[in-house]
Amino acid sequence: MSGAATVSASEAHKLVWEGSVPLLIHLHDSEVTTLPPPPPALVLAPRLGYLPLLISELKPYFSSTLPPGVDTLWFEYRGLPLKWYIPTGVLFDLLCVEPERPWNLTVHFRGYPSNLLLPCEGEDSVKWSFINSLKEAAYVTKGNCKNVMNMSQSDQVELWRSVLNGNLESYQRVSSKLKLGTFEDEYTENISAVSTASQQNSGEADAAAQVKSGRIPVRLYVWTVTEDFDDLESAPQIDNWDKVHSFGAGKYFSLNDAIKSLLPEYFPGSSFDNLGDASTKQSVGDERENTCDPDSSSLPLENAEIKLVRIQGIEPCLEIPFSWVVNNLMNPEYFLHICVCLKVSEANALQ
């Protein structure tokens, strides 16, 4: 990624929209009613898409072996139910530290774990989750979401269809009407925590940086390890959403500065440590309302070590200008999703 800043915006956007994750999807043994059991389905899933949208491909493939009942599609990875409103590419970057290709997932059509996952009624639920995220991004960027609320029905349909079909040209035509702007290369460096309670209340904090053209919505997914690892293959796996946290606050210029600014709890000695801004920390597995209490946790006494950063499947150079990252690697709902693994001392591990 050292030459990333030389890639044109149009090239970068095209590569992001064409990004995909190969999936090998196995039907859970409890839902197999035929012998021999069906072979797994091989699917090329868009990184910017959402797992429930694969039902049109998976239902016909597995329908002949399913038991009677109402379809309630959900997925798991190594026993961990997957949150359907997180984009597929972000789930892959976060949970598959040593990338599996294809990524082996298990699909269920019965027994939805409503105690662990928010309800999902198919495409409509995914669509409204996307629109709500877009409203949040507009609020962070503009201070209100009037442009999204005032979208015509035809524009709303076209915008959603462009995401469903991976049509970048159609998406740009409609999204340009929202006037959410871009992140300029020369900018001021004031980031503030945003804790907007959404329908998901998933704990991904929304951090916003004050820039010339607006503020930048960010979702930062953080997990910590206490033992060092030399290669990704030996990195500890995430087996519980309570181990994934989100933070917000700080000032930055490069990607490295941004991460350290958003994590003052783990980089207290950084020159970009927040200056009185409230920071947020919440488990992605905690479905309660975000509280934004800067005194809710004690600060570690030593800096953490950044072991891994992934954005859109890329492990970028940490010194890359943050402006390039924001302008070129945002998701269609205008959020930048960043997955980070930190090496911390055992005393400072997230509980």
C-alpha positions as CSV (number, residue, x, y, z in Angstrom):
1,M,0.0,0.0,0.0
2,S,3.0,2.4,-0.1
3,G,1.8,3.6,-3.5
4,A,-1.9,3.8,-2.5
5,A,-2.0,7.6,-2.6
6,T,-1.0,7.5,-6.3
7,V,-4.1,5.4,-7.2
8,S,-6.8,7.5,-8.7
9,A,-10.1,7.8,-6.9
10,S,-12.0,6.2,-9.7
11,E,-9.7,3.2,-9.8
12,A,-9.9,2.8,-6.0
13,H,-13.7,3.1,-5.9
14,K,-13.9,0.5,-8.7
15,L,-11.6,-1.9,-6.9
16,V,-13.6,-1.5,-3.6
17,W,-16.9,-2.1,-5.4
18,E,-15.6,-5.2,-7.2
19,G,-14.2,-6.7,-4.0
20,S,-15.6,-10.1,-3.1
21,V,-15.1,-12.9,-0.5
22,P,-15.3,-16.5,-1.7
23,L,-17.6,-18.4,0.7
24,L,-18.0,-22.2,1.1
25,I,-21.3,-22.5,2.9
26,H,-22.3,-25.7,4.7
27,L,-25.8,-26.5,5.8
28,H,-25.9,-27.2,9.5
29,D,-26.1,-31.0,10.2
30,S,-29.3,-30.5,12.3
31,E,-31.2,-29.3,9.2
32,V,-30.1,-32.1,6.8
33,T,-32.9,-34.5,6.1
34,T,-31.5,-36.4,3.2
35,L,-28.7,-38.9,2.5
36,P,-26.2,-38.2,1.2
37,P,-26.1,-34.7,2.7
38,P,-25.8,-31.8,0.2
39,P,-22.4,-30.6,-0.7
40,P,-21.5,-27.1,0.5
41,A,-22.4,-24.2,-1.8
42,L,-19.6,-22.1,-3.2
43,V,-20.6,-18.4,-3.4
44,L,-18.7,-15.3,-4.4
45,A,-20.2,-12.7,-2.0
46,P,-19.7,-9.0,-2.5
47,R,-17.6,-7.4,0.2
48,L,-20.0,-4.5,0.4
49,G,-23.0,-6.8,0.7
50,Y,-24.8,-8.5,3.6
51,L,-25.1,-12.2,4.3
52,P,-28.9,-12.4,4.4
53,L,-29.0,-11.2,0.8
54,L,-27.6,-14.5,-0.3
55,I,-30.9,-16.3,0.4
56,S,-31.9,-16.2,-3.2
57,E,-28.9,-18.3,-4.1
58,L,-28.8,-20.6,-1.0
59,K,-32.5,-21.4,-0.6
60,P,-32.9,-23.1,-4.0
61,Y,-29.6,-25.0,-3.5
62,F,-30.5,-26.4,-0.1
63,S,-34.4,-26.5,-0.3
64,S,-34.6,-30.3,-1.1
65,T,-33.0,-31.3,2.2
66,L,-34.5,-28.8,4.6
67,P,-37.0,-29.9,7.3
68,P,-40.5,-28.4,7.3
69,G,-40.8,-24.9,8.8
70,V,-40.5,-21.2,8.2
71,D,-37.2,-19.9,6.9
72,T,-35.2,-17.8,9.3
73,L,-31.8,-17.4,7.7
74,W,-28.7,-16.9,9.8
75,F,-25.0,-17.8,9.6
76,E,-22.3,-18.8,12.0
77,Y,-18.5,-19.1,11.9
78,R,-16.8,-21.6,14.2
79,G,-19.9,-21.5,16.4
80,L,-20.2,-17.7,16.5
81,P,-23.5,-16.3,15.1
82,L,-22.7,-13.6,12.6
83,K,-24.3,-10.1,12.9
84,W,-26.3,-9.7,9.7
85,Y,-26.1,-5.8,9.6
86,I,-22.2,-5.8,9.5
87,P,-21.0,-5.9,5.8
88,T,-19.7,-9.2,4.7
89,G,-16.2,-7.9,4.0
90,V,-16.0,-6.4,7.4
91,L,-17.0,-9.7,9.1
92,F,-14.3,-11.5,7.0
93,D,-11.6,-8.9,8.0
94,L,-12.6,-9.0,11.6
95,L,-13.2,-12.7,12.2
96,C,-10.9,-14.4,9.8
97,V,-7.5,-13.2,10.9
98,E,-5.6,-15.6,8.7
99,P,-7.8,-15.3,5.6
100,E,-9.5,-18.6,4.6
101,R,-10.2,-18.8,0.9
102,P,-12.8,-19.9,0.6
103,W,-14.2,-18.8,3.9
104,N,-16.1,-21.7,5.5
105,L,-19.4,-20.6,7.0
106,T,-22.4,-22.6,8.3
107,V,-25.9,-21.6,7.3
108,H,-29.1,-22.2,9.2
109,F,-32.7,-21.9,7.9
110,R,-34.3,-22.8,11.3
111,G,-33.7,-22.0,15.0
112,Y,-32.9,-18.3,14.7
113,P,-31.0,-17.2,17.9
114,S,-33.1,-14.2,18.8
115,N,-31.4,-14.0,22.1
116,L,-28.1,-13.3,20.4
117,L,-29.0,-11.6,17.1
118,L,-31.3,-8.7,16.3
119,P,-34.4,-9.9,14.2
120,C,-33.9,-10.0,10.5
121,E,-36.9,-10.3,8.2
122,G,-34.9,-10.7,5.0
123,E,-34.1,-8.0,2.5
124,D,-36.3,-5.3,4.0
125,S,-34.5,-5.5,7.3
126,V,-31.1,-5.2,5.6
127,K,-32.4,-2.3,3.4
128,W,-33.7,-0.3,6.4
129,S,-30.5,-1.0,8.4
130,F,-28.5,0.4,5.5
131,I,-30.8,3.5,5.2
132,N,-30.5,4.1,9.0
133,S,-26.7,3.9,8.8
134,L,-26.8,6.4,5.9
135,K,-28.9,8.7,8.1
136,E,-26.4,8.4,10.9
137,A,-23.6,9.2,8.5
138,A,-25.4,12.2,7.2
139,Y,-26.0,13.4,10.7
140,V,-22.3,13.0,11.6
141,T,-21.3,14.7,8.4
142,K,-23.9,17.5,8.2
143,G,-25.4,17.7,11.6
144,N,-28.8,16.5,10.2
145,C,-30.1,13.9,7.9
146,K,-32.6,16.0,5.9
147,N,-31.0,15.0,2.6
148,V,-31.5,11.3,3.3
149,M,-35.0,11.8,4.7
150,N,-36.0,13.9,1.7
151,M,-34.9,11.4,-0.9
152,S,-37.5,10.6,-3.5
153,Q,-38.9,7.1,-3.5
154,S,-37.3,6.4,-6.9
155,D,-33.9,7.6,-5.7
156,Q,-34.1,5.5,-2.6
157,V,-35.0,2.4,-4.7
158,E,-32.2,3.1,-7.1
159,L,-29.7,3.7,-4.4
160,W,-30.5,0.4,-2.7
161,R,-30.6,-1.5,-6.0
162,S,-27.2,-0.1,-6.9
163,V,-25.8,-1.6,-3.6
164,L,-27.6,-4.9,-4.3
165,N,-26.3,-5.2,-7.8
166,G,-22.8,-3.7,-7.2
167,N,-23.6,-0.9,-9.7
168,L,-21.1,1.9,-8.8
169,E,-22.2,4.3,-11.6
170,S,-25.8,4.2,-10.5
171,Y,-24.8,4.6,-6.8
172,Q,-22.6,7.6,-7.6
173,R,-25.4,9.2,-9.6
174,V,-27.9,9.0,-6.7
175,S,-25.5,9.4,-3.7
176,S,-24.1,12.7,-5.2
177,K,-27.5,14.2,-4.5
178,L,-27.0,13.7,-0.8
179,K,-24.1,16.2,-0.8
180,L,-22.2,14.4,2.0
181,G,-18.9,15.6,0.5
182,T,-15.4,14.1,0.5
183,F,-12.5,14.3,3.0
184,E,-10.0,16.8,1.7
185,D,-6.2,16.3,1.9
186,E,-5.6,19.5,3.8
187,Y,-7.8,19.4,6.9
188,T,-8.1,20.3,10.5
189,E,-7.6,17.5,12.9
190,N,-10.5,17.7,15.5
191,I,-12.2,14.3,16.1
192,S,-15.1,14.0,18.4
193,A,-16.9,10.9,19.7
194,V,-20.4,10.4,18.4
195,S,-22.7,7.9,20.2
196,T,-25.9,7.9,18.2
197,A,-28.3,5.2,19.4
198,S,-29.3,3.3,16.3
199,Q,-31.8,0.5,15.8
200,Q,-28.8,-1.8,16.1
201,N,-27.2,-0.4,19.3
202,S,-24.4,-2.8,18.4
203,G,-21.6,-0.9,20.1
204,E,-19.8,0.2,17.0
205,A,-19.0,3.8,18.0
206,D,-19.3,6.5,15.4
207,A,-16.3,8.8,15.4
208,A,-16.3,12.0,13.4
209,A,-13.4,14.1,12.3
210,Q,-13.9,17.9,11.7
211,V,-12.7,18.7,8.2
212,K,-13.2,21.4,5.6
213,S,-16.0,19.5,3.9
214,G,-17.7,18.0,7.0
215,R,-17.1,15.3,9.5
216,I,-16.2,11.7,8.9
217,P,-18.2,8.7,10.1
218,V,-16.0,5.8,11.3
219,R,-16.8,2.4,12.8
220,L,-13.7,1.0,14.5
221,Y,-13.8,-2.7,15.6
222,V,-11.1,-3.5,18.1
223,W,-10.0,-6.8,19.7
224,T,-7.0,-7.4,21.9
225,V,-4.7,-10.2,22.5
226,T,-2.3,-10.8,25.4
227,E,0.1,-13.1,23.8
228,D,2.3,-12.1,20.9
229,F,2.1,-13.8,17.5
230,D,4.6,-13.8,14.6
231,D,2.2,-14.8,11.9
232,L,-1.6,-14.5,11.4
233,E,-2.1,-18.2,11.5
234,S,-1.3,-18.3,15.2
235,A,-3.4,-15.3,16.1
236,P,-6.2,-16.0,18.7
237,Q,-9.7,-16.3,17.2
238,I,-12.6,-14.2,18.1
239,D,-15.2,-16.6,19.6
240,N,-17.5,-14.1,21.3
241,W,-18.8,-10.6,20.3
242,D,-18.1,-9.4,23.8
243,K,-14.4,-9.5,22.8
244,V,-14.9,-6.9,20.1
245,H,-15.1,-3.2,21.3
246,S,-15.4,0.2,19.8
247,F,-13.8,3.5,20.7
248,G,-13.9,7.2,19.6
249,A,-12.0,10.5,20.3
250,G,-8.7,12.2,19.3
251,K,-6.8,14.0,16.6
252,Y,-5.0,12.6,13.6
253,F,-3.2,13.1,10.2
254,S,-2.2,9.6,9.1
255,L,-4.0,6.3,9.5
256,N,-1.6,5.5,12.4
257,D,-2.5,8.8,14.1
258,A,-6.2,8.2,13.5
259,I,-6.1,4.8,15.2
260,K,-4.1,6.1,18.2
261,S,-6.4,9.1,18.5
262,L,-9.5,6.8,18.5
263,L,-7.8,4.6,21.2
264,P,-6.4,6.9,23.8
265,E,-7.0,4.2,26.4
266,Y,-4.3,2.2,24.7
267,F,-2.0,5.0,23.5
268,P,-1.9,7.5,26.4
269,G,1.6,8.6,25.5
270,S,0.7,9.6,21.9
271,S,1.1,13.2,20.9
272,F,-2.4,12.9,19.4
273,D,-4.0,11.8,22.6
274,N,-7.5,13.4,23.0
275,L,-7.7,16.8,24.6
276,G,-10.7,16.5,26.9
277,D,-13.0,14.8,24.3
278,A,-15.3,12.1,25.6
279,S,-14.3,8.6,24.5
280,T,-16.6,5.7,24.0
281,K,-16.0,2.0,24.6
282,Q,-18.6,-0.7,24.2
283,S,-18.8,-4.3,23.3
284,V,-20.1,-5.1,19.8
285,G,-22.0,-7.9,21.5
286,D,-23.7,-5.5,23.9
287,E,-27.1,-4.6,22.5
288,R,-27.7,-1.9,25.2
289,E,-27.7,1.8,24.6
290,N,-24.3,3.4,24.4
291,T,-23.4,5.5,27.5
292,C,-20.3,7.5,26.5
293,D,-18.7,7.6,30.0
294,P,-15.1,8.6,29.7
295,D,-14.4,7.5,33.3
296,S,-16.0,4.1,32.9
297,S,-12.6,2.3,32.5
298,S,-9.1,2.9,33.8
299,L,-6.3,3.9,31.4
300,P,-3.6,1.4,30.7
301,L,-0.1,2.4,32.0
302,E,1.7,1.4,28.8
303,N,1.1,1.7,25.1
304,A,-0.4,-1.2,23.2
305,E,1.1,-2.6,20.0
306,I,-0.8,-2.5,16.7
307,K,-0.6,-6.0,15.3
308,L,-3.1,-5.8,12.5
309,V,-5.2,-3.2,10.7
310,R,-7.6,-4.2,7.9
311,I,-9.9,-2.0,5.8
312,Q,-11.7,-3.5,2.8
313,G,-9.5,-6.6,3.0
314,I,-6.4,-4.4,2.7
315,E,-3.6,-4.2,5.3
316,P,-2.5,-0.6,4.6
317,C,0.8,1.1,5.6
318,L,0.0,2.9,8.8
319,E,1.6,6.1,7.5
320,I,-0.8,6.5,4.6
321,P,-2.7,9.8,4.7
322,F,-6.0,9.3,6.4
323,S,-7.6,11.5,3.8
324,W,-6.9,8.9,1.1
325,V,-8.2,6.1,3.2
326,V,-11.5,8.0,3.9
327,N,-12.1,9.1,0.4
328,N,-11.4,5.8,-1.2
329,L,-12.3,3.0,1.2
330,M,-15.6,4.1,2.7
331,N,-18.6,1.7,2.4
332,P,-21.8,2.8,0.5
333,E,-23.5,4.0,3.7
334,Y,-20.6,6.5,4.1
335,F,-19.0,4.8,7.1
336,L,-15.4,3.8,7.1
337,H,-15.0,0.4,8.8
338,I,-11.7,-0.3,10.4
339,C,-10.7,-3.6,12.0
340,V,-7.8,-3.5,14.5
341,C,-6.0,-6.1,16.6
342,L,-3.9,-4.8,19.5
343,K,-1.3,-6.6,21.6
344,V,-1.7,-5.6,25.2
345,S,-0.4,-6.7,28.5
346,E,-2.6,-9.2,30.3
347,A,-3.5,-6.6,33.0
348,N,-4.8,-4.3,30.3
349,A,-6.8,-6.8,28.3
350,L,-10.4,-5.9,27.5
351,Q,-12.8,-7.8,29.8
